[in-house]
Amino acid sequence: MEYKDIYPEQRESAVTVKDWLLVMLLMCIPIVNLVMPFVWAFGGGNIPESKKNWAKAMLLWAVIMIGVYVLLIIVFGFSIWSLVDAY
């Protein structure tokens, strides 16, 4: 029994430039850009692994940025509130 019989190569088709252009266009459309990363990241079907990983990374960045924004709002909110409260 040969190595290739035990571990068959699973090659997926590469995401083409045309597909990436379509992804970028869809990400420019409001509401669609909120839904499609979830569909690509967690949806079934014939979605290439690279597109799934990209969508998961985008969602993770979105969560990180929301956390940073909340932290900044809290810090600057308390700073402004303390200034207003002093007068």
Secondary structure, DSSP 8 states (H G I E B T S, - for coil): --HHHHS---------HHHHHHHHHHTTSTTHHHHHHHHHHH--SS--HHHHHHHHHHHHHHHHHHHHHHHHHHHHHHHHHHHHHH-
